Amino acid sequence: MKNINWNNVRLVVILCVVVFLYAFTGKRNEGRKMTEADIEFTGNENFITKEKVNNLLIQSYGAVTGIRKVDLDLSNVEKILNENPMVEKAEVYATVDGKLKAKITQRKPVARIFEGSQSYYLDYSGNKMPLSDDETARVPLVTGDIEKADAKKMHKLLDYIYNDDFLNRNIIGLTVSPVGNMILKSRGDDYDIVFGKPINIERKFENYKAFLQDAAKDTLIKNYKTINLKFTQQVVCTKK
């Protein structure tokens, strides 16, 4: 009779117990019912509210509470949330204690476009975004002959303004001329900033900031009608 290797026996027994506990726990976890939906927004935007996110879930599943975890299709929940025009990305998962977690990144508007009778936002990716019933974005208002603008270059200009703290606070408007030139408006100032075509963006704004630093030394800036940035080598001003 062969000697029994008790070490191997103990190993097999332990393995069986682990498999059993894993299967039991998994089955129990699948049968657990959801207790609540926990919604988190990653940024400061408020173009969609937690209440509206909850309503989207209710329209698809009824009340989230009471649904068995195994019956909740997380990928479908993400799809529902991502289809909302205010949402850039939604990440959804279920926790061990029965909570449905939704982490939502909202779209970021960089301008509000007035085109004919239409009004909409342009988001950071250059796509149209509808207006929100819950919040109005403080972004530059874009008017004029929108169809004459180079859309990609204008979007690049608007993104640059959005990313720059000083410009973000001060540039409040952009008008597109019939030949596609950009004319900007600054908060609290009467003059027009003639930007020209949306090219050499960084250089033109560097010139503008340098000009403002010099102009701050006197009060002559109040007498200017236009500040022309079209020429990258210099800033040309006209008086009222």
GROMACS elastic network, one bead per residue, 0.5 to 0.9 nm:
[ bonds ]
;  ai    aj funct       b0    kb
    3     6     6  0.89342   500
    4     7     6  0.87142   500
    4     8     6  0.85358   500
    4     9     6  0.81564   500
    5     8     6  0.55577   500
    5     9     6  0.65776   500
    5    10     6  0.89252   500
    6    10     6  0.60401   500
    6    11     6  0.84259   500
    7    10     6  0.52117   500
    7    11     6  0.61944   500
    7    12     6  0.87561   500
    8    12     6  0.62371   500
    8    13     6  0.86327   500
    9    12     6  0.51914   500
    9    13     6  0.62020   500
    9    14     6  0.86170   500
   10    13     6  0.50781   500
   10    14     6  0.60895   500
   10    15     6  0.84928   500
   11    14     6  0.51877   500
   11    15     6  0.61110   500
   11    16     6  0.86492   500
   12    15     6  0.50365   500
   12    16     6  0.61586   500
   12    17     6  0.86338   500
   13    16     6  0.51332   500
   13    17     6  0.62289   500
   13    18     6  0.86711   500
   14    17     6  0.51001   500
   14    18     6  0.61726   500
   14    19     6  0.86561   500
   15    18     6  0.51291   500
   15    19     6  0.62227   500
   15    20     6  0.85774   500
   16    19     6  0.51568   500
   16    20     6  0.60898   500
   16    21     6  0.85931   500
   17    20     6  0.50577   500
   17    21     6  0.60950   500
   17    22     6  0.84807   500
   18    21     6  0.51670   500
   18    22     6  0.60032   500
   18    23     6  0.85267   500
   19    22     6  0.50900   500
   19    23     6  0.60951   500
   19    24     6  0.84493   500
   20    23     6  0.51962   500
   20    24     6  0.59889   500
   20    25     6  0.84607   500
   21    25     6  0.58823   500
   21    26     6  0.83491   500
   22    25     6  0.51760   500
   22    26     6  0.60045   500
   22    27     6  0.85117   500
   23    26     6  0.51042   500
   23    27     6  0.60684   500
   23    28     6  0.84918   500
   24    27     6  0.52085   500
   24    28     6  0.61116   500
   24    29     6  0.85049   500
   25    28     6  0.50506   500
   25    29     6  0.59461   500
   25    30     6  0.85410   500
   26    29     6  0.50051   500
   26    30     6  0.61428   500
   26    31     6  0.86623   500
   27    30     6  0.51787   500
   27    31     6  0.63898   500
   27    32     6  0.88180   500
   28    31     6  0.51849   500
   28    32     6  0.63319   500
   29    32     6  0.51389   500
   29    33     6  0.86418   500
   29    69     6  0.73792   500
   29    70     6  0.82497   500
   29    96     6  0.73503   500
   29    97     6  0.89980   500
   29    98     6  0.87653   500
   30    33     6  0.81981   500
   30    68     6  0.69458   500
   30    69     6  0.53184   500
   30    71     6  0.83368   500
   31    68     6  0.56322   500
   31    69     6  0.62121   500
   31    70     6  0.64434   500
   31    71     6  0.88400   500
   32    66     6  0.88886   500
   32    67     6  0.83711   500
   32    68     6  0.56275   500
   32    69     6  0.57424   500
   32    70     6  0.79966   500
   32    96     6  0.88225   500
   32    97     6  0.84427   500
   32    98     6  0.67448   500
   33    65     6  0.70791   500
   33    66     6  0.51852   500
   33    67     6  0.52419   500
   33    69     6  0.56117   500
   33    70     6  0.86435   500
   33    98     6  0.62466   500
   33    99     6  0.89392   500
   34    37     6  0.80407   500
   34    64     6  0.66148   500
   34    66     6  0.54522   500
   34    67     6  0.54827   500
   34    68     6  0.61503   500
   34    69     6  0.61774   500
   34    72     6  0.89382   500
   34    94     6  0.82770   500
   34    97     6  0.81936   500
   34    99     6  0.57313   500
   34   100     6  0.68350   500
   35    64     6  0.75870   500
   35    66     6  0.65018   500
   35    67     6  0.83105   500
   35    97     6  0.80997   500
   35    98     6  0.54011   500
   35    99     6  0.56917   500
   35   100     6  0.79017   500
   36    64     6  0.66629   500
   36    65     6  0.54287   500
   36    66     6  0.86753   500
   36    98     6  0.72457   500
   36    99     6  0.51829   500
   36   100     6  0.62364   500
   36   101     6  0.87047   500
   37    54     6  0.76994   500
   37    64     6  0.68504   500
   37    65     6  0.76605   500
   37    99     6  0.58118   500
   37   101     6  0.60763   500
   37   102     6  0.75200   500
   38    99     6  0.66841   500
   38   100     6  0.59227   500
   38   102     6  0.62508   500
   38   103     6  0.85507   500
   39    50     6  0.64710   500
   39    53     6  0.79067   500
   39    54     6  0.83616   500
   39   100     6  0.81889   500
   39   101     6  0.60121   500
   39   103     6  0.61476   500
   39   104     6  0.74990   500
   40    50     6  0.81779   500
   40   101     6  0.77213   500
   40   102     6  0.61174   500
   40   104     6  0.61148   500
   40   105     6  0.87378   500
   41    44     6  0.76847   500
   41    45     6  0.81292   500
   41    46     6  0.86724   500
   41    50     6  0.86312   500
   41   102     6  0.84030   500
   41   103     6  0.59359   500
   41   105     6  0.59748   500
   41   106     6  0.75125   500
   42    45     6  0.85580   500
   42   103     6  0.69183   500
   42   104     6  0.61498   500
   42   105     6  0.53782   500
   42   106     6  0.77894   500
   43    46     6  0.85647   500
   43   104     6  0.86242   500
   43   105     6  0.65996   500
   43   106     6  0.72412   500
   44   106     6  0.87732   500
   45    48     6  0.81319   500
   45   105     6  0.86305   500
   45   106     6  0.64814   500
   45   107     6  0.79373   500
   45   108     6  0.73875   500
   45   135     6  0.83588   500
   45   137     6  0.85870   500
   46    49     6  0.63507   500
   46   106     6  0.79344   500
   46   132     6  0.88278   500
   46   134     6  0.68724   500
   46   135     6  0.61096   500
   46   136     6  0.89428   500
   47    86     6  0.63100   500
   47    87     6  0.86908   500
   47   106     6  0.73672   500
   47   107     6  0.83455   500
   47   131     6  0.83502   500
   47   132     6  0.54893   500
   47   133     6  0.74354   500
   47   134     6  0.56175   500
   47   135     6  0.54294   500
   47   136     6  0.79115   500
   47   137     6  0.85651   500
   48    51     6  0.82978   500
   48    52     6  0.64750   500
   48    53     6  0.73539   500
   48    86     6  0.64073   500
   48    87     6  0.79417   500
   48   106     6  0.78307   500
   48   132     6  0.74767   500
   48   133     6  0.83548   500
   48   134     6  0.66538   500
   48   135     6  0.82605   500
   49    52     6  0.52432   500
   49    53     6  0.64314   500
   49    54     6  0.87038   500
   49   134     6  0.75387   500
   50    53     6  0.50224   500
   50    54     6  0.61426   500
   50    55     6  0.85629   500
   51    54     6  0.50879   500
   51    55     6  0.62146   500
   51    56     6  0.87834   500
   52    56     6  0.62796   500
   52    57     6  0.87480   500
   53    56     6  0.51256   500
   53    57     6  0.65286   500
   53    58     6  0.87600   500
   53    81     6  0.73850   500
   54    57     6  0.51199   500
   54    58     6  0.61621   500
   54    59     6  0.86495   500
   54    63     6  0.88338   500
   54    64     6  0.86103   500
   55    59     6  0.60714   500
   55    60     6  0.86939   500
   55    62     6  0.88682   500
   56    59     6  0.52526   500
   56    60     6  0.66337   500
   56    61     6  0.87837   500
   56    80     6  0.73525   500
   56    81     6  0.72903   500
   56    84     6  0.89741   500
   57    60     6  0.53042   500
   57    61     6  0.59369   500
   57    62     6  0.70440   500
   57    63     6  0.76472   500
   57    64     6  0.70342   500
   57    77     6  0.73038   500
   57    80     6  0.79459   500
   57    81     6  0.82781   500
   58    61     6  0.51138   500
   58    63     6  0.52613   500
   58    64     6  0.66606   500
   59    62     6  0.58415   500
   59    63     6  0.85597   500
   60    63     6  0.89718   500
   60    77     6  0.83542   500
   60    80     6  0.83053   500
   61    64     6  0.63295   500
   61    67     6  0.82298   500
   61    72     6  0.85664   500
   62    65     6  0.86808   500
   63    66     6  0.72519   500
   63    67     6  0.78393   500
   64    67     6  0.59111   500
   64    72     6  0.89655   500
   64   100     6  0.81304   500
   65    68     6  0.86416   500
   65    98     6  0.89957   500
   65    99     6  0.88041   500
   66    69     6  0.89818   500
   67    70     6  0.83685   500
   67    71     6  0.66972   500
   67    72     6  0.69644   500
   68    71     6  0.53007   500
   68    72     6  0.67323   500
   69    72     6  0.53610   500
   69    73     6  0.85839   500
   69    94     6  0.76973   500
   69    98     6  0.74907   500
   70    73     6  0.78338   500
   72    75     6  0.89542   500
   72    76     6  0.85160   500
   72    77     6  0.81883   500
   73    76     6  0.53489   500
   73    77     6  0.64073   500
   73    78     6  0.88994   500
   74    78     6  0.62781   500
   74    79     6  0.86085   500
   74    92     6  0.62622   500
   74    93     6  0.64604   500
   74    94     6  0.80025   500
   75    78     6  0.51091   500
   75    79     6  0.62091   500
   75    80     6  0.87421   500
   75    92     6  0.76994   500
   75    93     6  0.89704   500
   76    80     6  0.61968   500
   76    81     6  0.86993   500
   77    80     6  0.51504   500
   77    81     6  0.63709   500
   77    82     6  0.86032   500
   77    90     6  0.89512   500
   77    92     6  0.71331   500
   78    81     6  0.52180   500
   78    82     6  0.59701   500
   78    83     6  0.85565   500
   78    89     6  0.84172   500
   78    90     6  0.57664   500
   78    91     6  0.62784   500
   78    92     6  0.59555   500
   78   102     6  0.83518   500
   79    82     6  0.50927   500
   79    83     6  0.61662   500
   79    90     6  0.81643   500
   80    83     6  0.53899   500
   80    84     6  0.71071   500
   81    84     6  0.55705   500
   81    87     6  0.69596   500
   81    89     6  0.80077   500
   81    90     6  0.62658   500
   81    91     6  0.89780   500
   81   104     6  0.84052   500
   82    85     6  0.77024   500
   82    86     6  0.85268   500
   82    87     6  0.57291   500
   82    88     6  0.66296   500
   82    89     6  0.58092   500
   82    90     6  0.58685   500
   82   104     6  0.89002   500
   83    86     6  0.85533   500
   83    87     6  0.73362   500
   83    88     6  0.88833   500
   84    87     6  0.55229   500
   84    88     6  0.84327   500
   85    88     6  0.78243   500
   85   107     6  0.82242   500
   85   129     6  0.66901   500
   85   130     6  0.70477   500
   86   105     6  0.89987   500
   86   106     6  0.58309   500
   86   107     6  0.57114   500
   86   108     6  0.87531   500
   86   129     6  0.72476   500
   86   130     6  0.76820   500
   86   131     6  0.88922   500
   86   132     6  0.79293   500
   87    90     6  0.71379   500
   87   104     6  0.70251   500
   87   105     6  0.61991   500
   87   107     6  0.55563   500
   88   104     6  0.77316   500
   88   105     6  0.55723   500
   88   106     6  0.50234   500
   88   108     6  0.83559   500
   89   103     6  0.83478   500
   89   104     6  0.59695   500
   89   105     6  0.51892   500
   89   106     6  0.69083   500
   89   107     6  0.82302   500
   90   102     6  0.67297   500
   90   103     6  0.57221   500
   90   105     6  0.63046   500
   90   106     6  0.85892   500
   91   101     6  0.80918   500
   91   102     6  0.57460   500
   91   103     6  0.50986   500
   91   104     6  0.64446   500
   91   105     6  0.86970   500
   92   100     6  0.72199   500
   92   101     6  0.55942   500
   92   103     6  0.63548   500
   92   104     6  0.85485   500
   93    99     6  0.84527   500
   93   100     6  0.60612   500
   93   101     6  0.53413   500
   93   102     6  0.67468   500
   93   103     6  0.88027   500
   94    97     6  0.83151   500
   94    98     6  0.65018   500
   94    99     6  0.56558   500
   94   101     6  0.59102   500
   94   102     6  0.87980   500
   95    98     6  0.54687   500
   95    99     6  0.52558   500
   95   100     6  0.65748   500
   95   101     6  0.72286   500
   96    99     6  0.74205   500
  107   123     6  0.65358   500
  107   124     6  0.74894   500
  107   125     6  0.88176   500
  107   129     6  0.81001   500
  108   122     6  0.84763   500
  108   123     6  0.53241   500
  108   124     6  0.55907   500
  108   125     6  0.84418   500
  108   137     6  0.89812   500
  109   112     6  0.75506   500
  109   121     6  0.57771   500
  109   122     6  0.54992   500
  109   124     6  0.58559   500
  109   125     6  0.88570   500
  109   126     6  0.89806   500
  109   128     6  0.89372   500
  109   129     6  0.74128   500
  109   137     6  0.70811   500
  109   138     6  0.89504   500
  109   139     6  0.73329   500
  110   121     6  0.72950   500
  110   122     6  0.59194   500
  110   123     6  0.54028   500
  110   124     6  0.57792   500
  110   126     6  0.86896   500
  110   137     6  0.84657   500
  110   138     6  0.86992   500
  110   139     6  0.58037   500
  110   140     6  0.72895   500
  110   155     6  0.85243   500
  110   158     6  0.61801   500
  110   159     6  0.64145   500
  110   161     6  0.82186   500
  110   162     6  0.60159   500
  111   120     6  0.85400   500
  111   121     6  0.56530   500
  111   122     6  0.53495   500
  111   123     6  0.71477   500
  111   124     6  0.88318   500
  111   137     6  0.82719   500
  111   138     6  0.82916   500
  111   141     6  0.59809   500
  111   142     6  0.67479   500
  111   155     6  0.89766   500
  111   158     6  0.69305   500
  111   159     6  0.89163   500
  111   162     6  0.87059   500
  111   173     6  0.87866   500
  112   119     6  0.69995   500
  112   120     6  0.56907   500
  112   122     6  0.61882   500
  112   123     6  0.89498   500
  112   131     6  0.86662   500
  112   137     6  0.81272   500
  112   138     6  0.88123   500
  112   139     6  0.64487   500
  112   140     6  0.62913   500
  112   142     6  0.59779   500
  112   143     6  0.88067   500
  113   118     6  0.79601   500
  113   119     6  0.55362   500
  113   120     6  0.53723   500
  113   121     6  0.58006   500
  113   122     6  0.68542   500
  113   140     6  0.86033   500
  113   141     6  0.61383   500
  113   143     6  0.64607   500
  113   146     6  0.83431   500
  114   117     6  0.73087   500
  114   118     6  0.59445   500
  114   120     6  0.69237   500
  114   121     6  0.88729   500
  114   141     6  0.73785   500
  114   142     6  0.60492   500
  114   143     6  0.53049   500
  114   144     6  0.79381   500
  114   146     6  0.82669   500
  115   118     6  0.51809   500
  115   119     6  0.62312   500
  115   120     6  0.84216   500
  115   142     6  0.84207   500
  115   143     6  0.67993   500
  115   144     6  0.76843   500
  115   145     6  0.79567   500
  115   146     6  0.65394   500
  115   147     6  0.85173   500
  116   119     6  0.79878   500
  119   130     6  0.80600   500
  119   131     6  0.76763   500
  120   128     6  0.66693   500
  120   129     6  0.59776   500
  120   130     6  0.51222   500
  120   131     6  0.56269   500
  121   127     6  0.82995   500
  121   128     6  0.58527   500
  121   130     6  0.59688   500
  121   131     6  0.63789   500
  121   137     6  0.86856   500
  121   139     6  0.89494   500
  122   125     6  0.79885   500
  122   126     6  0.58166   500
  122   127     6  0.56033   500
  122   129     6  0.57606   500
  122   130     6  0.85805   500
  122   155     6  0.80802   500
  123   126     6  0.53031   500
  123   127     6  0.54652   500
  123   128     6  0.63559   500
  123   129     6  0.62223   500
  123   155     6  0.88423   500
  123   159     6  0.88830   500
  124   127     6  0.74703   500
  124   155     6  0.80551   500
  124   158     6  0.84298   500
  124   159     6  0.63725   500
  124   162     6  0.85572   500
  125   128     6  0.89776   500
  125   155     6  0.82531   500
  125   159     6  0.86532   500
  126   151     6  0.83812   500
  126   152     6  0.75546   500
  126   155     6  0.58685   500
  126   156     6  0.83930   500
  126   159     6  0.87468   500
  129   132     6  0.89857   500
  131   134     6  0.89471   500
  131   135     6  0.83447   500
  131   136     6  0.75387   500
  131   137     6  0.88066   500
  132   135     6  0.56898   500
  132   136     6  0.66733   500
  132   137     6  0.87307   500
  133   136     6  0.78732   500
  136   139     6  0.88621   500
  138   141     6  0.89403   500
  138   172     6  0.83103   500
  139   162     6  0.81370   500
  139   168     6  0.77864   500
  139   169     6  0.89686   500
  139   171     6  0.83362   500
  139   172     6  0.65737   500
  139   173     6  0.81862   500
  140   158     6  0.82889   500
  140   168     6  0.84692   500
  140   171     6  0.63669   500
  140   174     6  0.66006   500
  140   185     6  0.87734   500
  141   172     6  0.63357   500
  141   174     6  0.61153   500
  141   175     6  0.82191   500
  142   146     6  0.79652   500
  142   172     6  0.89292   500
  142   173     6  0.59294   500
  142   175     6  0.57167   500
  142   176     6  0.75462   500
  143   146     6  0.67019   500
  143   173     6  0.79923   500
  143   174     6  0.64334   500
  143   176     6  0.63384   500
  144   147     6  0.87370   500
  144   148     6  0.89233   500
  144   174     6  0.83296   500
  144   175     6  0.51241   500
  144   177     6  0.61902   500
  144   178     6  0.77167   500
  145   148     6  0.55430   500
  145   149     6  0.72514   500
  145   175     6  0.77530   500
  145   176     6  0.52552   500
  145   177     6  0.58978   500
  145   178     6  0.56617   500
  145   179     6  0.83655   500
  145   180     6  0.74496   500
  146   149     6  0.55051   500
  146   150     6  0.87380   500
  146   151     6  0.84478   500
  146   175     6  0.83090   500
  146   176     6  0.59777   500
  146   177     6  0.82945   500
  146   178     6  0.86667   500
  146   180     6  0.80147   500
  147   150     6  0.80123   500
  147   151     6  0.82227   500
  147   176     6  0.87513   500
  147   178     6  0.89680   500
  147   180     6  0.83976   500
  148   151     6  0.86423   500
  148   176     6  0.73507   500
  148   177     6  0.76341   500
  148   178     6  0.63396   500
  148   179     6  0.63712   500
  148   181     6  0.86028   500
  149   152     6  0.86936   500
  149   153     6  0.80853   500
  149   154     6  0.67718   500
  149   176     6  0.66308   500
  149   177     6  0.82985   500
  149   178     6  0.86559   500
  149   179     6  0.79266   500
  149   181     6  0.74355   500
  149   182     6  0.83895   500
  149   197     6  0.85561   500
  149   198     6  0.88954   500
  150   153     6  0.54559   500
  150   154     6  0.59673   500
  150   155     6  0.85172   500
  150   180     6  0.72500   500
  150   197     6  0.86211   500
  150   198     6  0.81022   500
  151   154     6  0.51590   500
  151   155     6  0.60658   500
  151   156     6  0.86097   500
  152   155     6  0.51272   500
  152   156     6  0.62599   500
  152   157     6  0.87686   500
  153   157     6  0.62902   500
  153   158     6  0.87092   500
  153   197     6  0.84308   500
  153   198     6  0.56670   500
  153   199     6  0.71922   500
  154   157     6  0.50188   500
  154   158     6  0.62497   500
  154   159     6  0.86381   500
  154   182     6  0.85108   500
  154   197     6  0.85362   500
  154   198     6  0.59126   500
  154   199     6  0.89387   500
  155   158     6  0.50374   500
  155   159     6  0.60985   500
  155   160     6  0.85270   500
  155   198     6  0.89861   500
  156   159     6  0.51447   500
  156   160     6  0.62002   500
  156   161     6  0.87575   500
  156   198     6  0.79137   500
  156   201     6  0.85951   500
  157   160     6  0.51237   500
  157   161     6  0.63815   500
  157   162     6  0.87128   500
  157   198     6  0.61460   500
  157   199     6  0.81410   500
  157   201     6  0.66353   500
  158   161     6  0.50971   500
  158   162     6  0.61615   500
  158   163     6  0.86920   500
  159   163     6  0.61482   500
  159   164     6  0.86645   500
  160   163     6  0.52236   500
  160   164     6  0.62790   500
  160   167     6  0.84468   500
  160   168     6  0.87770   500
  160   201     6  0.79336   500
  160   202     6  0.81419   500
  161   164     6  0.53329   500
  161   165     6  0.79219   500
  161   166     6  0.83188   500
  161   167     6  0.52442   500
  161   168     6  0.53981   500
  161   169     6  0.89607   500
  161   171     6  0.74926   500
  162   165     6  0.74016   500
  162   167     6  0.71629   500
  162   168     6  0.50724   500
  162   169     6  0.87735   500
  163   167     6  0.81197   500
  163   168     6  0.69579   500
  164   167     6  0.53912   500
  164   168     6  0.57305   500
  164   169     6  0.85188   500
  165   168     6  0.51040   500
  165   169     6  0.62820   500
  165   170     6  0.87418   500
  166   169     6  0.53860   500
  166   170     6  0.63011   500
  166   171     6  0.84184   500
  167   170     6  0.50731   500
  167   171     6  0.53893   500
  167   172     6  0.88277   500
  167   186     6  0.86252   500
  167   205     6  0.88217   500
  168   171     6  0.60482   500
  168   172     6  0.81280   500
  169   172     6  0.79004   500
  169   187     6  0.79626   500
  170   185     6  0.83207   500
  170   186     6  0.53017   500
  170   188     6  0.82599   500
  171   174     6  0.81026   500
  171   184     6  0.68887   500
  171   185     6  0.58534   500
  171   187     6  0.61391   500
  172   184     6  0.76607   500
  172   185     6  0.58028   500
  172   186     6  0.57768   500
  172   187     6  0.59575   500
  173   183     6  0.81666   500
  173   184     6  0.55701   500
  173   186     6  0.71791   500
  173   187     6  0.86139   500
  174   182     6  0.64354   500
  174   183     6  0.55479   500
  174   185     6  0.63338   500
  175   181     6  0.81617   500
  175   182     6  0.57911   500
  175   183     6  0.50976   500
  175   184     6  0.64478   500
  175   185     6  0.83914   500
  176   179     6  0.79033   500
  176   180     6  0.56543   500
  176   181     6  0.56976   500
  176   183     6  0.65215   500
  177   180     6  0.51549   500
  177   181     6  0.51727   500
  177   182     6  0.64549   500
  177   183     6  0.74979   500
  178   181     6  0.74885   500
  180   196     6  0.78674   500
  180   197     6  0.66173   500
  180   198     6  0.88565   500
  181   194     6  0.79314   500
  181   195     6  0.69895   500
  181   198     6  0.74718   500
  182   193     6  0.83980   500
  182   194     6  0.64481   500
  182   195     6  0.52572   500
  182   196     6  0.50862   500
  182   197     6  0.60870   500
  182   198     6  0.69377   500
  183   192     6  0.64339   500
  183   193     6  0.55116   500
  183   195     6  0.56017   500
  183   196     6  0.70275   500
  184   192     6  0.60308   500
  184   194     6  0.64678   500
  184   195     6  0.68698   500
  185   188     6  0.89271   500
  185   189     6  0.75334   500
  185   190     6  0.79579   500
  185   191     6  0.72506   500
  185   192     6  0.56243   500
  185   193     6  0.61964   500
  186   189     6  0.55563   500
  186   190     6  0.77870   500
  186   191     6  0.77718   500
  186   192     6  0.77183   500
  186   193     6  0.77726   500
  187   190     6  0.85445   500
  189   192     6  0.83043   500
  189   222     6  0.78045   500
  190   222     6  0.76312   500
  190   223     6  0.89830   500
  190   224     6  0.80210   500
  190   225     6  0.71007   500
  190   226     6  0.87326   500
  191   221     6  0.86184   500
  191   222     6  0.80520   500
  191   223     6  0.84984   500
  191   224     6  0.59993   500
  191   226     6  0.50664   500
  191   227     6  0.69265   500
  191   240     6  0.89113   500
  192   224     6  0.86885   500
  192   225     6  0.64138   500
  192   227     6  0.62079   500
  192   228     6  0.81968   500
  193   208     6  0.89637   500
  193   225     6  0.89386   500
  193   226     6  0.58777   500
  193   228     6  0.59359   500
  193   229     6  0.71213   500
  194   226     6  0.67798   500
  194   227     6  0.60142   500
  194   229     6  0.58315   500
  194   230     6  0.67246   500
  195   198     6  0.71997   500
  195   199     6  0.89642   500
  195   201     6  0.87058   500
  195   204     6  0.76061   500
  195   205     6  0.89666   500
  195   227     6  0.85089   500
  195   228     6  0.64265   500
  195   229     6  0.50728   500
  195   230     6  0.54251   500
  195   231     6  0.89715   500
  196   199     6  0.80268   500
  196   228     6  0.81666   500
  196   229     6  0.71257   500
  196   230     6  0.50787   500
  196   231     6  0.87424   500
  197   200     6  0.86216   500
  197   230     6  0.76195   500
  198   201     6  0.62868   500
  199   202     6  0.84942   500
  199   204     6  0.85517   500
  200   203     6  0.55285   500
  200   204     6  0.62015   500
  200   205     6  0.87820   500
  200   232     6  0.76270   500
  201   204     6  0.53319   500
  201   205     6  0.63114   500
  201   206     6  0.86253   500
  202   205     6  0.53557   500
  202   206     6  0.61374   500
  202   207     6  0.86936   500
  203   206     6  0.50770   500
  203   207     6  0.62746   500
  203   208     6  0.86667   500
  203   232     6  0.65962   500
  204   207     6  0.51272   500
  204   208     6  0.62352   500
  204   209     6  0.87953   500
  204   229     6  0.57893   500
  204   230     6  0.74114   500
  204   231     6  0.79792   500
  204   232     6  0.58878   500
  204   233     6  0.88439   500
  204   235     6  0.87040   500
  205   209     6  0.61262   500
  205   210     6  0.84735   500
  205   229     6  0.79735   500
  206   209     6  0.52424   500
  206   210     6  0.61776   500
  206   211     6  0.85418   500
  207   210     6  0.51312   500
  207   211     6  0.60703   500
  207   212     6  0.86706   500
  207   229     6  0.74578   500
  207   232     6  0.74814   500
  207   233     6  0.82570   500
  207   234     6  0.72267   500
  207   235     6  0.68270   500
  208   211     6  0.50559   500
  208   212     6  0.62611   500
  208   213     6  0.87644   500
  208   227     6  0.84227   500
  208   228     6  0.89719   500
  208   229     6  0.70646   500
  208   235     6  0.72999   500
  209   212     6  0.50830   500
  209   213     6  0.63259   500
  209   214     6  0.88321   500
  210   213     6  0.51829   500
  210   214     6  0.65203   500
  210   215     6  0.86485   500
  211   214     6  0.52475   500
  211   215     6  0.60012   500
  211   216     6  0.85508   500
  211   235     6  0.72956   500
  212   216     6  0.59318   500
  212   217     6  0.89062   500
  212   221     6  0.84816   500
  213   216     6  0.53059   500
  213   217     6  0.72905   500
  214   217     6  0.57318   500
  214   218     6  0.79737   500
  215   218     6  0.57970   500
  215   219     6  0.71739   500
  215   220     6  0.70385   500
  215   221     6  0.60657   500
  216   219     6  0.69663   500
  216   220     6  0.86741   500
  216   221     6  0.78259   500
  217   220     6  0.89296   500
  218   221     6  0.74975   500
  219   222     6  0.61006   500
  219   223     6  0.80130   500
  220   223     6  0.54630   500
  220   224     6  0.72196   500
  221   224     6  0.53990   500
  221   225     6  0.88579   500
  221   239     6  0.88327   500
  222   225     6  0.83599   500
  222   239     6  0.89485   500
  223   238     6  0.86162   500
  223   239     6  0.55947   500
  223   240     6  0.58843   500
  224   227     6  0.72226   500
  224   237     6  0.66344   500
  224   238     6  0.57198   500
  224   240     6  0.56096   500
  225   237     6  0.75215   500
  225   238     6  0.56334   500
  225   239     6  0.50293   500
  226   236     6  0.82278   500
  226   237     6  0.56270   500
  226   238     6  0.53429   500
  226   239     6  0.70742   500
  226   240     6  0.82233   500
  227   235     6  0.68322   500
  227   236     6  0.60093   500
  227   238     6  0.68103   500
  228   231     6  0.74458   500
  228   234     6  0.86829   500
  228   235     6  0.57322   500
  228   237     6  0.59135   500
  228   238     6  0.82393   500
  229   232     6  0.65869   500
  229   233     6  0.88900   500
  229   234     6  0.73149   500
  229   235     6  0.53992   500
  229   236     6  0.69151   500
  229   237     6  0.89577   500
  230   233     6  0.89365   500
  230   234     6  0.85113   500
  230   235     6  0.78676   500
  230   236     6  0.85368   500
  231   234     6  0.57617   500
  231   235     6  0.67652   500
  231   236     6  0.79098   500
  232   235     6  0.75377   500
